[in-house]
Amino acid sequence: MSEKIDPQNHLELSKMHVDMVHKDIENLLKANAHISSTTSKWSSKFAQVAWGGMWGSAFNWTFDFSGPTQLIGGGAGVGPGVGVGLAFGSLTVNVDPKTLIGKKVNFQYTIGLAGINLNFWDAHTGAYIGTFIGLGAFGASIGGGTGHL
C-alpha cells in the first residue's frame, strides 16, 4: 500500500532545503569577502615595507584526506622581502570541490622563516587542522592539513 505524499509538507521541506543552500552560499561569500579584504590589507602593508629590490618566493602544499577522495592542491607565489633572509610568501586558498558551493576554505600565508596558517569553515564543515613548516632564507614553506565534512 503506497503512502500518500502531502503536497503542503513536500513544499515546506523543499523551501527549507532551498533556504539551507542559500545560507551556505551566503556564508561562503562572506568568507571570500573577508579573505579578499584581509589579503588586500596585508598586500598593501607588505608593499610599503619592501626595499632593496629583494624578492622572496614560496611554495605551499595542502593535503586534504577528507571523505572518500584524496586531494592534493598547491600554490606558488612571490612577494616583497625585507633585509637578508626575511621574505613574504604566497597565499593559497583551497575550496573543497566535493560540494556544489565548497564548504571548506583553507587560507594559508607564510612569512619569511616563520609562518601563519589560518583556517576558515562554516557550521556544516566540522573540524579542520592545518600545519606548516617554514624553511630557508627566501621563505620557502611546506604546509599541510587534514579535515572532514
DATA-V689123 format. One record per residue. N is the residue number from 1. SS is DSSP state (h for helix, s for strand, l for the rest). PHI is phi in whole degrees, 0 to 359 (999 if undefined). D_CENTER is the distance of its C-alpha to the mean C-alpha in whole Angstrom. Layout:
N&SS&PHI&D_CENTER  N&SS&PHI&D_CENTER
//
This chain:
1&l&999&50  2&l&281&47  3&l&271&45  4&l&284&45  5&l&264&42  6&l&283&42  7&h&302&41  8&h&294&40  9&h&295&38  10&h&299&36  11&h&296&35  12&h&297&34  13&h&297&32  14&h&298&31  15&h&297&30  16&h&297&28  17&h&297&26  18&h&299&25  19&h&298&24  20&h&297&22  21&h&296&20  22&h&299&20  23&h&295&19  24&h&298&16  25&h&296&15  26&h&299&16  27&h&296&14  28&h&295&11  29&h&296&13  30&h&296&13  31&h&298&9  32&h&295&9  33&h&296&12  34&h&295&11  35&h&297&8  36&h&299&11  37&h&296&14  38&h&297&12  39&h&298&12  40&h&297&15  41&h&296&17  42&h&294&16  43&h&299&17  44&h&294&20  45&h&293&21  46&h&296&20  47&h&295&23  48&h&291&25  49&h&265&26  50&l&292&26  51&l&205&29  52&l&73&31  53&l&67&29  54&l&269&27  55&s&239&24  56&s&249&22  57&s&238&19  58&s&212&17  59&s&224&15  60&s&243&12  61&s&240&12  62&s&236&10  63&s&256&12  64&s&238&12  65&l&250&15  66&l&281&15  67&l&71&17  68&l&284&20  69&l&258&18  70&l&245&17  71&s&244&14  72&s&233&13  73&s&231&11  74&s&212&11  75&s&211&11  76&s&235&14  77&s&194&15  78&s&233&18  79&s&205&19  80&s&289&22  81&s&240&23  82&l&233&26  83&l&72&29  84&l&278&29  85&l&76&27  86&l&235&24  87&s&218&21  88&s&258&18  89&s&264&15  90&s&257&12  91&s&254&9  92&s&236&7  93&s&238&4  94&s&240&5  95&s&250&6  96&l&295&9  97&l&277&12  98&l&287&15  99&l&246&15  100&l&300&16  101&l&257&14  102&l&77&10  103&l&266&10  104&s&243&7  105&s&235&3  106&s&252&2  107&s&245&3  108&s&229&7  109&s&226&10  110&s&246&13  111&s&243&17  112&l&51&20  113&l&274&21  114&s&247&19  115&s&204&15  116&s&232&12  117&s&235&9  118&s&249&8  119&s&242&6  120&s&245&6  121&s&208&9  122&l&265&12  123&l&294&15  124&l&266&16  125&l&278&13  126&l&96&14  127&l&285&14  128&s&216&11  129&s&236&12  130&s&234&10  131&s&226&13  132&s&208&14  133&s&225&17  134&s&260&18  135&s&226&21  136&l&82&24  137&l&287&25  138&l&255&23  139&l&77&20  140&s&296&19  141&s&215&16  142&s&234&15  143&s&231&12  144&s&210&12  145&s&199&11  146&s&231&12  147&s&194&12  148&l&210&14  149&l&265&14
//
